[in-house]
């Protein structure tokens, strides 16, 4: 990740950077940080292309920095 990006200065925002350490296809093409509601997350992205339309898109994974997955959260109670 870029050293010039300071996550703590960017509430409710995030950034992705090219993954310069990628060695296998299963590793993300991009990595970064995301802050939502004052909670910090790691974010990973893989570059993909839709088989039916050929449109390019990013597939994302979000993990809470304490190790819990974003989907483990209970945002509504």
N, C-alpha and C positions, 0 to 999 in steps of 0.2 A: 504494500500500500504506500501511497505517496506520503512522505514525511511532512509535506507542506499543508496537508489537510488536517485540521484540528476538529475532531468530532465533537468535543465538548463545546465548541463555539457555534454549533449548528443544530439547535433543537428542532425536532420534527423534520429533519433533512438527512440525506445520506449521499454517498458517492461510491462509484465503482471504478476500479482501475484494472488495466490488463494484468493478468496473472503471469508475471515473468518467471515464475517457478514451475509452471506446468510441465510435467514430464509424461503424463498418460492422458488418453482421451477422456477418462472418467473424471479427471480433475477439472475444476471450473476454468473457463476462459477469462473470467473477471472475478475479482473479489473486492470487498469493501466493508464499510460500516454504515449503519442506519440507526437513527434515533427516532423513536416513536413514543410520544408522551413521557419523555424523560428516561426511557428505558433503552439501553444500547443493545444492538444486534449486529451479528456478522451477516453479510449478504454475499451470496455466490451466484454467478450467472454463467450459463452455457449457451453458446451461439448455436441456433438450430434453424432448420428450414422445413416448413410444412410440406409434407409429401403431396398433398392434394393440390395446393395452389402455388407452391414454390416460394411463398413469402417467407422472409427471414424474420426471426423473433428471438427473444431471450427467454430461457427457462430459468426461473429463480428458486433459490432455497434461502430461507431465513432461519437463523439460530440465535437464540438469546445468548448474550455473552457469558452468562453463568452456566451455560450448557443445555438449558431447556429449549426445546423446539418451539417456534412461534405457534404452531398448531396446538401445543400443550397449554397455551394461555386460555383463560376464560374471560374474554373481554366484557361480557355482559352479566357478570355477577358471579 
